[in-house]
Amino acid sequence: MTNETWPRALVTGGARRIGAAIVRRLAENGFAVWIHAFRSRAEAEALRRSLPDSERHRVTVCDLSDPDARTAWLAALPGFALTVNNASCYRLTPPGGRESAADRTRYREVNLEAPLAVIQHQFDHLDGEALAVNLLDADILDDAGGVVAPRPVPEGEDSYLATRRALGLATRMLARELAPRLRVNGIAPGPVLPPAGIAGPGMIRILERVPLRRQVAVEAVVNTVDFLWRNGSLTGAIIPVDGGMSTPR
């Protein structure tokens, strides 16, 4: 079969960790998967070769923090039935440090502008109904399941969470604006895989905030992507997969 026989999916940051697990599931479910990578191209190629019917999948490379590179990259891509905006920047500023202007820009470009551009590209190239999924963060949610209202982040403070909140709000706004042709949903994971530098005592402190007292299984996030694809009545939903972190205290 050719690539045109299969529904196409794009997973940003798809070479490693949660992104790679999502890629594997989509490949198993019969998608032709475009695996986006930047610095992890070799890992993306190895992942592609390991997938069923590996010739139907593609590796695509882009620095999502570069607006010009991102525009050229998207112009060369086909349309997609499913996009998963998984790529993100996290902890660019060391503990106790001050965020630089360059780091603030990178957060905004990778965590907000890139997902919005991917969704716009998907909408502009639709052939039938489709789904966009944004990977967010459980800490953007309030006790009622809504997105915490954004606030100005003082210069020097880490703006990671602000960009995640902005994408959460955009998820719900776009779900209404782009319906009925494109469904837009979010997943707000709790602690899944510890980021670099967050292990041992650091992870223990994080898990103290989780009622289930354990890390979220990667499979739980992957299952939620699968659920959203199969449930054509869901749009504008942000599903907390967080072990209870976002439940009222």
N, C-alpha and C positions, 0 to 999 in steps of 0.2 A: 504494500500500500504506500501511497505518497503522503506527504504531510497534509495535503489538502483533504484527505479522507478523514482526518482526525480533528476534533475541536482543539483550538490552540489556547494555551495558557502561558502567561508570563509571570514568573516569580522573581522579584527583585531581591538581591542578597540571597540567591538560591543555592550557593555553592556549599554552605556550611550550616551546621546547627539546625535551628528550626526550619530555615528556608530549605535546606537539603531534604529534611523529612517531608515537607510539603511537596517538593518536587517528586520524590519517590512515590508518594500516594497518588498524585495526579497522573504520573506515568502508568501506574498500575491500573488506574481507572480509565485509561484509554485516551488521555490527552497527548497532544504533541506539545512538549514543554520547552519554552524558551527560558534558559537558566541565565539570569543576569548575574554578573560578577564584575568586580573592579580589580582589586589586588589578588583575588583568589581564582584567577582564570585556570590555573593548573588543576585545582581541586574541582572546579566546575566541569572541566573536560573529563576528569576521572569519573565524576558522578554521572555525566552523560553516558559514558561508555558502559557503566554498570546497569543502566536502566533497560527494561524490556523494550525490544525493537529500538535500539539506541539510535539508529539512523534517522528516526523521525523527530528527534529532539535537537535542540540547538543551544549553543553557548553564545551569549551576547554580552559585550563588554562596554561599560560606560562609567565614568566618574560622575555620579549623580550630583555632586556638589558644584559642578561646572555648568552653568545654564546654557552656554553655547554648545558644549559637547552633548548635553542632554537633548537639546533641540535637534541636532543632527542625528543623534542616535534614534530618537523616536521617529524621525522622518523616514528612516530606513527599515522600520519594523512593520510587519503586517498588522491586521486587526486581531483581536483576541476575544474569545468567548468568556474567559476568566482572567482577571489580573489579581495578583496578591502582592500588595505593597508591604514587603517584609523588611527591606533594607532600612537601617537607621543608624544614627550616631548616638553614642551614649558615653557619658563620663569623659568628655574631652578635657575637662579641667580637673586636675588632681585635687584630692581632698584638702581643703584649706587654701586652695589657690584661687586666683581671680580669672574669670573667663575673659579671653581676649576677643577683640572685635572679629578676628578671623574665625575663631571657634563659634561665635554666635552666628556668623553668616553660614558656616557649614551646617550647624544644627538646622537652621531654617531651610536651607536648600535641600538637604537630604531628607529631613523628617517631615517637611511640609510641602515645599514647592515641587519636589520630584513626584510624590504620590499624586498631587493634583494634576501635574502634567501627564502622567501615565493614564489617569482616568479620563482626561480630556481626549487624549489620543484614542483610547478605547472607544469612547462615545462617538468620535468623528469617523470611526471605521467599523461601525456596527453592521453586522449582517444577522439580524434576529436579536432576540433578547440575550442579555449577558449579565455578568456579575463582577463587581469590583469588591475586594476585601482589603481593609486597612488593618495591619497589626499595630495596636496601640499600647497602652500600659494601664494596669489596674489603678494606678495612682491618679489617673485623670478623672475618676468617677467619684461622685458624692454618695452619701448614704442612701439616696433615693434612686440611684442608678443613672442620674444625669451627669453631664460633663461639668466639672467644676468651672465656674466662670473665669475667664482669663483675666490676668492682671498684668500691668506693666512690670517687667523684670528689671530691677535696677542694674545699671552698668556694672559689670564685674561679677554678678551673680550668675550661676549656671542656668541656662535657659532651655535645657533639654525638655523638662516637663511642660513648659509653655508651648513648645512646638507640638508636643503630643496632644495637648488640650486643643490647640488650634485645629489639628487634623481631626480630632474627635468631633468638634463642632461642625467642621466642613463635611464630615461623613453624613451627618444628619441633614444638613442643608442640601447637599448634592443628591441625596436619596429622593428628595421631593422634586428638585429641579430637573433631574434626568429621568425620572419615571415617565412613562412605563417601560421605556426601552432598556434602561440600564438600572439594575439594582446595585445599591451601594451599602455595604455593611462593615462593621468593625468587630474585631476581637480584642479584648483587653486582658492580656495574660497577667497573672501574678508572677512570682519568681519561678522561672523554668530552669534555664541553665545559667549558672553564675557568670556574669561578665568577667573579663580579665581584672584581676585585683580584688574581686569580691568572692572570697572563699573562706572556709573555716569559720572563725568567729563572726566575720561579716555576714555570711549567709545565715548563721544561727540567729543573729539579731533581726535579720529580715523575716525569718520564719516565725519569730515571736509575734509578728503582726498577722499571721495566717491562721485562722481558726482550725484548719485541718492539720497544721503543724508539719507540713511536708511540702516539698517542691511540686510544682505543677508538672505533670508528665508531658513530654513533648507530644506524645500520641494524643493527648487531650486537645491540644491546639490543632493538630492535624485533623482530628475527628470533627472539630468545629468548622473548619474550612469545608470539609466534605458535607456536613449538615447544611451549611449555607447554600452550597451549590445545588443540593437536592431539594431544598425548600424554596420553591418559587414565589411564596407569599411573603417572604421576609425582605424588607428593605428599610434602611434607616435604623437598624438594630445595632447596638454595641453590646456584645455578649461578654460578660466577665467570666474568664476561665482562670480563677484566682484563688481557689481554695477557701473562699469566703472573705477575702480581704475587704471587699467593697460592701459587705453587709453592715447594717446599722450597728453601731457600738452601744 
